[in-house]
């Protein structure tokens, strides 16, 4: 049966007389919004989340840019899910996306690599989430959504703002990587003590200052944002090429996202864009967001040439940490990934989970294919050959067009 292609789809509540008082017998109503520009006022905004407990990745401003870039590039259909209890009280808001890949319809969070935490925006309720009522809410959501073959949810935290994440209660496994952060609610002396080589790196920077001015710059206007962003994107692309991994050239929607989000999140007061400057040269940059007292470090870059021996990226982070502490930020979050530097500098570590659920035979075939690809990519041969692919592709892209070659107009 084909569901109506409406912007809002509702699943009616169970009759009130059948509602049990016990939380495990909770019933839910679900409304689906398809237009990110017409989300209801209850959806959290940056700087004005209302009663919602959420990460910055679930705010309207972030999602609008995500839809304009990642969703558009991947031809994904966004669905914004509103879940209420029997009394009409708001329980959660969830941003999903439906993709078609290898013939299968894949349901994910609105992410595709842009978010570090995938979870609903949650609201205080008079009852508690349990595995039983979480499963019931999930069934109601599936009934309201268009049909899909498999759900792939990753990077799910156990709680959001002190409220249990109901989708985490349905997890089918551990996420391959965790997130890591520094607790800035402690005295600065205690925070500084936990930073590896803080004093040594600051002394090395002090030695540079004898001949070259050194400063940290935090973008305050359009001109400084444009200058820092340009340096960050150039440095990041260079790093992609040096490490032989796909970059903005292979995935232009990522670059487009950061360009658009720089303006949108700055207007919302959620952008934190910074740089380490030696003289007049930007030697490191950091693109971050701030929401609810939490600083999210999302993209960092550094110049690997003249000043590489001074570890400019790490120096910028250490300088930022002190500024964030002075500004009253509570948590400095370095995001998902188990890199050694995160383990060295962070005192908070958050385990994340996944929910993988095949709904159809096509979904099970998709998961079998994905498992086969994971095994292949883990093989020594694949790891040796894959980087060469990007070397060749980039070389081909940069080959000059042969003289006398016909263009599209000539071919016509």
C-alpha positions, -999 to +999 in steps of 0.1 A: +000+000+000+014+034-010+012+061+017+000+096+008+028+120-002+017+146+023+040+169+043+023+157+076+011+122+084-006+114+117-011+081+135-041+084+158-039+078+195-054+048+211-087+055+228-081+073+261-102+047+280-076+020+271-047+039+285-030+022+314-014+042+341+018+023+341+045+039+320+052+006+302+017+008+288+022+043+273+006+050+239+020+075+214+008+097+186+032+104+157+032+133+133+057+135+103+069+168+090+086+167+056+095+204+052+124+217+073+112+253+066+078+246+081+088+229+114+066+237+143+076+261+171+083+232+194+114+221+174+145+235+192+163+265+178+199+274+185+200+296+215+163+289+222+158+252+228+128+257+251+123+226+272+140+204+246+171+185+256+192+181+225+226+184+209+233+212+183+228+186+155+191+184+161+184+222+160+165+238+132+194+259+119+217+229+116+191+208+100+182+234+074+218+236+062+220+198+063+189+194+040+203+220+016+236+202+012+239+165+023+203+156+017+202+173-017+235+158-028+224+123-018+188+127-030+176+118+005+141+126+018+141+142+052+114+133+077+110+152+110+092+131+135+071+145+164+061+120+191+035+128+218+020+107+247-017+100+253-022+134+270-007+152+241+025+160+259+056+162+237+080+133+242+106+136+215+114+150+181+136+130+157+153+141+124+154+111+100+165+108+063+155+081+038+181+072+012+181+047-017+214+029-020+221-003-039+184-008-045+175-006-008+156+021+011+178+031+041+165+050+071+191+070+090+194+100+112+200+133+095+238+128+096+259+113+067+290+122+087+279+158+097+268+149+133+287+135+163+256+126+183+225+110+168+195+111+191+160+126+194+154+160+210+139+148+243+114+165+266+106+160+303+076+137+309+056+125+339+067+089+331+101+072+324+114+056+292+117+019+294+126-007+268+090-016+265+075+018+258+106+027+237+098-002+214+062+009+213+072+044+203+095+030+176+066+008+162+044+039+160+072+058+142+076+030+117+039+029+110+039+067+102+070+067+081+071+056+044+083+020+041+120+013+043+141-018+040+166-012+068+172+012+097+208+021+103+212+043+134+247+050+148+265+073+173+236+071+197+242+084+233+226+068+263+211+100+276+205+135+263+204+163+289+198+138+317+169+121+299+172+085+288+174+082+250+146+057+241+163+046+209+195+038+229+173+013+249+167-005+216+204-007+206+217-038+188+254-031+194+282-008+203+293+020+180+328+014+167+340+048+182+332+069+213+331+106+219+355+124+241+354+157+260+369+179+287+349+189+318+354+227+321+332+230+352+364+224+373+389+250+384+413+260+356+443+247+375+427+212+375+418+214+338+453+225+329+469+197+349+451+172+327+464+186+294+494+167+281+525+189+276+505+221+282+534+240+298+559+228+273+539+238+243+531+272+257+568+278+264+576+270+228+550+294+216+565+321+240+599+316+223+583+323+189+568+355+202+603+369+207+605+374+169+570+368+155+536+380+169+514+351+180+477+354+187+445+335+188+417+350+167+380+342+172+359+354+142+336+383+151+325+395+117+319+383+081+354+393+070+372+374+097+349+344+092+356+343+054+393+346+059+396+319+086+372+295+067+392+299+035+424+289+053+407+260+071+393+245+039+425+249+020+446+233+049+420+205+053+420+196+016+458+195+016+457+172+045+432+149+027+455+147-002+486+140+019+469+112+037+454+099+005+417+099+016+386+114-001+383+151+005+362+180-006+370+173-042+353+139-039+325+150-016+318+187-025+286+186-003+309+186+028+326+218+017+292+233+008+279+224+042+306+242+061+304+273+038+266+276+043+266+266+079+293+293+087+268+320+078+236+302+092+251+292+125+268+326+129+234+343+125+220+319+151+248+328+175+260+292+175+293+294+155+327+294+171+354+298+144+389+304+156+425+305+143+461+305+155+480+333+137+517+337+135+524+372+122+497+375+096+496+338+087+469+314+098+488+283+109+458+264+124+420+268+124+390+253+142+354+252+131+331+246+160+296+251+173+282+260+208+249+249+222+236+246+257+270+253+274+287+227+252+315+234+227+316+210+197+349+209+179+340+196+144+367+204+119+403+214+126+432+221+103+468+232+104+496+243+081+521+214+078+549+235+064+570+262+082+555+259+117+546+222+118+572+214+145+553+237+169+521+215+167+499+245+158+467+226+159+473+213+194+485+248+206+453+263+192+432+238+211+450+245+244+446+282+240+409+277+231+404+255+262+415+283+285+393+309+266+363+285+268+368+281+305+369+319+310+337+322+289+318+298+311+315+269+286+309+237+306+320+209+282+346+211+254+337+182+232+362+168+207+336+146+191+335+111+178+367+092+172+393+074+194+424+092+183+453+092+208+452+130+213+416+128+225+425+101+250+454+122+262+435+155+266+400+145+276+386+133+310+351+125+298+344+095+275+310+086+261+302+052+247+278+053+218+255+025+204+239+015+172+205+002+161+205-020+130+171-034+119+162-050+086+125-047+078+125-067+045+144-092+025+161-064+006+172-049+039+188-082+049+205-085+016+218-049+020+232-058+055+249-089+041+265-069+013+276-042+039+292-069+061+310-083+031+324-049+022+336-043+058+355-076+057+370-066+023+380-031+036+397-047+066+420-068+044+457-058+041+454-057+003+425-032+003+443-010+028+474-009+005+454-002-027+427+021-016+449+052-010+463+049-046+427+053-059+426+089-047+461+097-060+451+086-095+417+103-094+432+136-083+459+134-109+433+128-136+413+158-124+443+180-127+455+169-161+453+198-185+429+194-214+448+184-246+452+212-271+426+211-298+403+190-278+366+194-287+343+208-261+306+200-257+296+227-281+319+213-308+306+178-302+271+190-307 
